[in-house]
Amino acid sequence: MEYLKLLGIVIIVVGFALKWDTTAVVVLAAVVTAVFSGMSIPALLTTLGQSFVDNRMVSLFFLTLPMIGLVESHGLKEVAVNGIQKLKKLTPSRILNIYLVIRELGGVFGISLSGQVQFVRPLITPMVTAAAETKRKLTDKDIDLIKARS
């Protein structure tokens, strides 16, 4: 009788193997496991709601990744490079200083600019690289140094 509690795992394996809707499979597995474990419906709903609230920021993070890939594939880097080449007076250090000031001001007001994957890699690094390339041809070592400082 204790093995019936493990039916939720079977539901997850079968649901993923048949490529059913992920959220529906997980919720169904949770309901089946809760029913066979003797959990009441209000307790189950409380647990599901609390789990959603605790983990929703993680879900929002994963939603940004496809958007970054889509924007990069449609030429965000080229647009950033062209924009910096128009502003010849901006040096790599000035760009990094402006970025630092924007991040600090955002931090003061509680605004997050995300991190390396969402903001620095697709925006700041190409801008700094383009600004550095206006002076001379960059080596791989120079590009790695720029990435590290971004």
Contact map, one row per residue, 1 for C-alpha under 8 A:
111100000000000000000000000000000000000000000000000000000000000000000000000000000000000000000000000000000000000000000000000000000000000000000000000000
111111000000000000000000000000000000000000000000000000000000000000000000000000000000000000000000000000000000000000000000000000000000000000000000000000
111111100000000000000000000000000000000000000000000000000000000000000000000000000000000000000000000000000000000000000000000000000000000000000000000000
111111100000000000000000000000001001000000000000000000000000000000000000000000000000000000000000000000000000000000000000000000000000000000000000000000
011111110000000000000000000000011101100000000000000000000000000000000000000000000000000000000000000000000000000000000000000000000000000000000000000000
011111111100000000000000000000001000000000000000000000000000000000000000000000000000000000000000000000000000000000000000000000000000000000000000000000
001111111110000000000000000010011000000000000000000000000000000000000000000000000000000000000000000000000000000000000000000000000000000000000000000000
000011111111000000000000000111011000000000000000000000000000000000000000000000000000000000000000000000000000000000000000000000000000000000000000000000
000001111111100000000000000010000000000000000000000000000000000000000000000000000000000000000000000000000000000000000000000000000000000000000000000000
000001111111110000000000000000000000000000000000000000000000000000000000000000000000000000000000000000000000000000000000000000000000000000000000000000
000000111111111000000000100110000000000000000000000000000000000000000000000000000000000000000000000000000000000000000000000000000000000000000000000000
000000011111111100000000110010000000000000000000000000000000000000000000000000000000000000000000000000000000000000000000000000000000000000000000000000
000000001111111110000000000000000000000000000000000000000000000000000000000000000000000000000000000000000000000000000000000000000000000000000000000000
000000000111111111000000000000000000000000000000000000000000000000000000000000000000000000000000000000000000000000000000000000000000000000000000000000
000000000011111111111100100000000000000000000000000000000000000000000000000000000000000000000000000000000000000000000000000000000000000000000000000000
000000000001111111110100100000000000000000000000000000000000000000000000000000000000000000000000000000000000000000000000000000000000000000000000000000
000000000000111111110000000000000000000000000000000000000000000000000000000000000000000000000000000000000000000000000000000000000000000000000000000000
000000000000011111110000000000000000000000000000000000000000000000000000000000000000000000000000000000000000000000000000000000000000000000000000000000
000000000000001111111100000000000000000000000000000000000000000000000000000000000000000000000000000000000000000000000000000000000000000000000000000000
000000000000001111111101100000000000000000000000000000000000000000000000000000000000000000000000000000000000000000000000000000000000000000000000000000
000000000000001000111111100000000000000000000000000000000000000000000000000000000000000000000000000000000000000000000000000000000000000000000000000000
000000000000001100111111110000000000000000000000000000000000000000000000000000000000000000000000000000000000000000000000000000000000000000000000000000
000000000000000000001111111000000000000000000000000000000000000000000000000000000000000000000000000000000000000000000000000000000000000000000000000000
000000000000000000011111111100000000000000000000000000000000000000000000000000000000000000000000000000000000000000000000000000000000000000000000000000
000000000011001100011111111110000000000000000000000000000000000000000000000000000000000000000000000000000000000000000000000000000000000000000000000000
000000000001000000000111111111000000000000000000000000000000000000000000000000000000000000000000000000000000000000000000000000000000000000000000000000
000000000000000000000011111111100000000000000000000000000000000000000000000000000000000000000000000000000000000000000000000000000000000000000000000000
000000010010000000000001111111110000000000000000000000000000000000000000000000000000000000000000000000000000000000000000000000000000000000000000000000
000000111011000000000000111111111000000000000000000000000000000000000000000000000000000000000000000000000000000000000000000000000000000000000000000000
000000010000000000000000011111111100000000000000000000000000000000000000000000000000000000000000000000000000000000000000000000000000000000000000000000
000000000000000000000000001111111110000000010000000000000000000000000000000000000000000000000000000000000000000000000000000000000000000000000000000000
000010110000000000000000000111111111000000000000000000000000000000000000000000000000000000000000000000000000000000000000000000000000000000000000000000
000111110000000000000000000011111111100000000000000000000000000000000000000000000000000000000000000000000000000000000000000000000000000000000000000000
000010000000000000000000000001111111111100010000000000000000000000000000000000000000000000000000000000000000000000000000000000000000000000000000000000
000000000000000000000000000000111111111100000000000000000000000000000000000000000000000000000000000000000000000000000000000000000000000000000000000000
000110000000000000000000000000011111111000000000000000000000000000000000000000000000000000000000000000000000000000000000000000000000000000000000000000
000010000000000000000000000000001111111000000000000000000000000000000000000000000000000000000000000000000000000000000000000000000000000000000000000000
000000000000000000000000000000000111111100000000000000000000000000000000000000000000000000000000000000000000000000000000000000000000000000000000000000
000000000000000000000000000000000111111110110000000000000000000000000000000000000000000000000000000000000000000000000000000000000000000000000000000000
000000000000000000000000000000000110011111110000000000000000000000000000000000000000000000000000000000000000000000000000000000000000000000000000000000
000000000000000000000000000000000000001111111000000000000000000000000000000000000000000000000000000000000000000000000000000000000000000000000000000000
000000000000000000000000000000000000000111111100000000000000000000000000000000000000000000000000000000000000000000000000000000000000000000000000000000
000000000000000000000000000000000000001111111110000000000000000000000000000000000000000000000000000000000000000000000000000000000000000000000000000000
000000000000000000000000000000100100001111111111000000000000000000000000000000000000000000000000000000000000000000000000000000000000000000000000000000
000000000000000000000000000000000000000011111111100000000000000000000000000000000000000000000000000000000000000000000000000000000000000000000000000000
000000000000000000000000000000000000000001111111110000000000000000000000000000000000000000000000000000000000000000000000000000000000000000000000000000
000000000000000000000000000000000000000000111111111000000000000000000000000000000000000000000000000000000000000000000000000000000000000000000000000000
000000000000000000000000000000000000000000011111111100000000000000000000000000000000000000000000000000000000000000000000000000000000000000000000000000
000000000000000000000000000000000000000000001111111110000000000000000000000000000000000000000000000000000000000000000000000000000000000000000000000000
000000000000000000000000000000000000000000000111111111000000000000000000000000000000000000000000000000000000000000000000000000000000000000000000000000
000000000000000000000000000000000000000000000011111111100000000000000000000000000000000000000000000000000000000000000000000000000000000000000000000000
000000000000000000000000000000000000000000000001111111110000000000000000000000000000000000000000000000000000000000000000000000000000000000000000000000
000000000000000000000000000000000000000000000000111111110000000000000000000000000000000000000000000000000000000000000000000000000000000000000000000000
000000000000000000000000000000000000000000000000011111111000000000000000000000000000000000000000000000000000000000000000000000000000000000000000000000
000000000000000000000000000000000000000000000000001111111110000000000000000000000000000000000000000000000000000000000000000000000000000000000000000000
000000000000000000000000000000000000000000000000000111111111000000000000000000000000000000000000000000000000000000000000000000000000000000000000000000
000000000000000000000000000000000000000000000000000001111111100000000000000000000000000000000000000000000000000000000000000000000000000000000000000000
000000000000000000000000000000000000000000000000000000111111110000000000000000000000000000000000000000000000000000000000000000000000000000000000000000
000000000000000000000000000000000000000000000000000000111111111000000000000000000000000000000000000000000000000000000000000000000000000000000000000000
000000000000000000000000000000000000000000000000000000011111111100000000000000000000000000000000000000000000000000000000000000000000000000000000000000
000000000000000000000000000000000000000000000000000000001111111110000000000000000000000000000000000000000000000000000000000000000000000000000000000000
000000000000000000000000000000000000000000000000000000000111111111000000000000000000000000000000000000000000000000000000000000000000000000000000000000
000000000000000000000000000000000000000000000000000000000011111111100000000000000000000000000000000000000000000000000000000000000000000000000000000000
000000000000000000000000000000000000000000000000000000000001111111110000000000000000000000000000000000000000000000000100000000000000000000000000000000
000000000000000000000000000000000000000000000000000000000000111111111000000000000000000000000000000000000000000000001100000000000000000000000000000000
000000000000000000000000000000000000000000000000000000000000011111111100000000000000000000000000000000000000000000000000000000000000000000000000000000
000000000000000000000000000000000000000000000000000000000000001111111110000000000000000000000000000000000000000000000000000000000000000000000000000000
000000000000000000000000000000000000000000000000000000000000000111111111000000000000000000000000000000000000000000000100010000000000000000000000000000
000000000000000000000000000000000000000000000000000000000000000011111111100000000000000000000000000000000000000000000000000000000000000000000000000000
000000000000000000000000000000000000000000000000000000000000000001111111110000000000000000000000000000000000000000000000000000000000000000000000000000
000000000000000000000000000000000000000000000000000000000000000000111111111100000000000000000000000000000000000000000000000000000000000000000000000000
000000000000000000000000000000000000000000000000000000000000000000011111111110000000000000000000000000000000000000000000010000000000000000000000000000
000000000000000000000000000000000000000000000000000000000000000000001111111100000000000000000000000000000000000000000000000000000000000000000000000000
000000000000000000000000000000000000000000000000000000000000000000000111111100000000000000000000000000000000000000000000000000000000000000000000000000
000000000000000000000000000000000000000000000000000000000000000000000011111111100000000000000000000000000000000000000000000000000000000000000000000000
000000000000000000000000000000000000000000000000000000000000000000000011111111110000000000000000000000000000000000000000011000000000000000000000000000
000000000000000000000000000000000000000000000000000000000000000000000001001111111000000000000000000000000000000000000000011001000000000000000000000000
000000000000000000000000000000000000000000000000000000000000000000000000001111111100000000000000000000000000000000000000000000000000000000000000000000
000000000000000000000000000000000000000000000000000000000000000000000000001111111110000000000000000000000000000000000000000000000000000000000000000000
000000000000000000000000000000000000000000000000000000000000000000000000000111111111000000000000000000000000000000000000001001100000000000000000000000
000000000000000000000000000000000000000000000000000000000000000000000000000011111111100000000000000000000000000000000000000001100100000000000000000000
000000000000000000000000000000000000000000000000000000000000000000000000000001111111110000000000000000000000000000000000000000000000000000000000000000
000000000000000000000000000000000000000000000000000000000000000000000000000000111111111000000000000000000000000000000000000000000000000000000000000000
000000000000000000000000000000000000000000000000000000000000000000000000000000011111111101000000000000000000000000000000000000100110000000000000000000
000000000000000000000000000000000000000000000000000000000000000000000000000000001111111100000000000000000000000000000000000000000110010000000000000000
000000000000000000000000000000000000000000000000000000000000000000000000000000000111111100000000000000000000000000000000000000000000000000000000000000
000000000000000000000000000000000000000000000000000000000000000000000000000000000011111111000000000000000000000000000000000000000000000000000000000000
000000000000000000000000000000000000000000000000000000000000000000000000000000000001111111100000000000000000000000000000000000000010010000000000000000
000000000000000000000000000000000000000000000000000000000000000000000000000000000000001111100000000000000000000000000000000000000000000000000000000000
000000000000000000000000000000000000000000000000000000000000000000000000000000000001001111110110000000000000000000000000000000000010000000000000000000
000000000000000000000000000000000000000000000000000000000000000000000000000000000000000111111110000000000000000000000000000000010011000000000000000000
000000000000000000000000000000000000000000000000000000000000000000000000000000000000000001111111000000000000000000000000000000111011000000000000000000
000000000000000000000000000000000000000000000000000000000000000000000000000000000000000000111111100000000000000000000000000000010000000000000000000000
000000000000000000000000000000000000000000000000000000000000000000000000000000000000000001111111110000000000000000000000000000000000000000000000000000
000000000000000000000000000000000000000000000000000000000000000000000000000000000000000001111111111000000000000000000000000100110000000000000000000000
000000000000000000000000000000000000000000000000000000000000000000000000000000000000000000011111111100000000000000000000000100010000000000000000000001
000000000000000000000000000000000000000000000000000000000000000000000000000000000000000000001111111110000000000000000000000000000000000000000000000000
000000000000000000000000000000000000000000000000000000000000000000000000000000000000000000000111111111000000000000000000000000000000000000000000000000
000000000000000000000000000000000000000000000000000000000000000000000000000000000000000000000011111111100000000000000000000100000000000000000000000000
000000000000000000000000000000000000000000000000000000000000000000000000000000000000000000000001111111110000000000000000000000000000000000000000000000
000000000000000000000000000000000000000000000000000000000000000000000000000000000000000000000000111111111000000000000000000000000000000000000000000000
000000000000000000000000000000000000000000000000000000000000000000000000000000000000000000000000011111111100000000000000000000000000000000000000000000
000000000000000000000000000000000000000000000000000000000000000000000000000000000000000000000000001111111110000110000000000000000000000000000000000000
000000000000000000000000000000000000000000000000000000000000000000000000000000000000000000000000000111111111000000000000000000000000000000000000000000
000000000000000000000000000000000000000000000000000000000000000000000000000000000000000000000000000011111111100000000000000000000000000000000000000000
000000000000000000000000000000000000000000000000000000000000000000000000000000000000000000000000000001111111111110000000000000000000000000000000000000
000000000000000000000000000000000000000000000000000000000000000000000000000000000000000000000000000000111111111100000000000000000000000000000000000000
000000000000000000000000000000000000000000000000000000000000000000000000000000000000000000000000000000011111111000000000000000000000000000000000000000
000000000000000000000000000000000000000000000000000000000000000000000000000000000000000000000000000000001111111000000000000000000000000000000000000000
000000000000000000000000000000000000000000000000000000000000000000000000000000000000000000000000000000000111111100000000000000000000000000000000000000
000000000000000000000000000000000000000000000000000000000000000000000000000000000000000000000000000000000111111110000000000000000000000000000000000000
000000000000000000000000000000000000000000000000000000000000000000000000000000000000000000000000000000100110011111000000000000000000000000000000000000
000000000000000000000000000000000000000000000000000000000000000000000000000000000000000000000000000000100100001111100010000000000000000000000000000000
000000000000000000000000000000000000000000000000000000000000000000000000000000000000000000000000000000000000000111111110000000000000000000000000000000
000000000000000000000000000000000000000000000000000000000000000000000000000000000000000000000000000000000000000011111111000000000000000000000000000000
000000000000000000000000000000000000000000000000000000000000000000000000000000000000000000000000000000000000000001111111100000000000000000000000000000
000000000000000000000000000000000000000000000000000000000000000010000000000000000000000000000000000000000000000001111111110000000000000000000000000000
000000000000000000000000000000000000000000000000000000000000000110010000000000000000000000000000000000000000000001111111110000000000000000000000000000
000000000000000000000000000000000000000000000000000000000000000000000000000000000000000000000000000000000000000011111111111100000000000000000000000000
000000000000000000000000000000000000000000000000000000000000000000000000000000000000000000000000000000000000000000111111111110000000000000000000000001
000000000000000000000000000000000000000000000000000000000000000000000000000000000000000000000000000000000000000000011111111111000000000000000000001000
000000000000000000000000000000000000000000000000000000000000000000010001000110000000000000000000000000000000000000001111111111000000000000000000000000
000000000000000000000000000000000000000000000000000000000000000000000000000110010000000000000000000000000000000000000011111111100000000000000000000000
000000000000000000000000000000000000000000000000000000000000000000000000000000000000000000000011001000000000000000000011111111110000000000000000000001
000000000000000000000000000000000000000000000000000000000000000000000000000000000000000000000000000000000000000000000001111111111000000000000000011001
000000000000000000000000000000000000000000000000000000000000000000000000000010011000000000000000000000000000000000000000111111111100000000000000000000
000000000000000000000000000000000000000000000000000000000000000000000000000000011001000000010010000000000000000000000000001111111110000000000000000000
000000000000000000000000000000000000000000000000000000000000000000000000000000000000000000111011000000000000000000000000000111111111000000000000010001
000000000000000000000000000000000000000000000000000000000000000000000000000000000000000000010000000000000000000000000000000011111111100000000010010000
000000000000000000000000000000000000000000000000000000000000000000000000000000001001100000000000000000000000000000000000000001111111110000000000000000
000000000000000000000000000000000000000000000000000000000000000000000000000000000001100101110000000000000000000000000000000000111111111000000000000000
000000000000000000000000000000000000000000000000000000000000000000000000000000000000000000110000000000000000000000000000000000011111111101000000000000
000000000000000000000000000000000000000000000000000000000000000000000000000000000000000000000000000000000000000000000000000000001111111111000000000000
000000000000000000000000000000000000000000000000000000000000000000000000000000000000100100000000000000000000000000000000000000000111111110000000000000
000000000000000000000000000000000000000000000000000000000000000000000000000000000000000000000000000000000000000000000000000000000011111110000000000000
000000000000000000000000000000000000000000000000000000000000000000000000000000000000000000000000000000000000000000000000000000000001111111000000000000
000000000000000000000000000000000000000000000000000000000000000000000000000000000000000000000000000000000000000000000000000000000000111111100000000000
000000000000000000000000000000000000000000000000000000000000000000000000000000000000000000000000000000000000000000000000000000000001100111111110000000
000000000000000000000000000000000000000000000000000000000000000000000000000000000000000000000000000000000000000000000000000000000000000011111110000000
000000000000000000000000000000000000000000000000000000000000000000000000000000000000000000000000000000000000000000000000000000000000000001111111000000
000000000000000000000000000000000000000000000000000000000000000000000000000000000000000000000000000000000000000000000000000000000000000001111111100000
000000000000000000000000000000000000000000000000000000000000000000000000000000000000000000000000000000000000000000000000000000000000000001111111110000
000000000000000000000000000000000000000000000000000000000000000000000000000000000000000000000000000000000000000000000000000000001000000001111111111000
000000000000000000000000000000000000000000000000000000000000000000000000000000000000000000000000000000000000000000000000000000000000000000011111111100
000000000000000000000000000000000000000000000000000000000000000000000000000000000000000000000000000000000000000000000000000000000000000000001111111110
000000000000000000000000000000000000000000000000000000000000000000000000000000000000000000000000000000000000000000000000000010011000000000000111111111
000000000000000000000000000000000000000000000000000000000000000000000000000000000000000000000000000000000000000000000000100010000000000000000011111111
000000000000000000000000000000000000000000000000000000000000000000000000000000000000000000000000000000000000000000000000000000000000000000000001111111
000000000000000000000000000000000000000000000000000000000000000000000000000000000000000000000000000000000000000000000000000000000000000000000000111111
000000000000000000000000000000000000000000000000000000000000000000000000000000000000000000000001000000000000000000000001000110010000000000000000011111
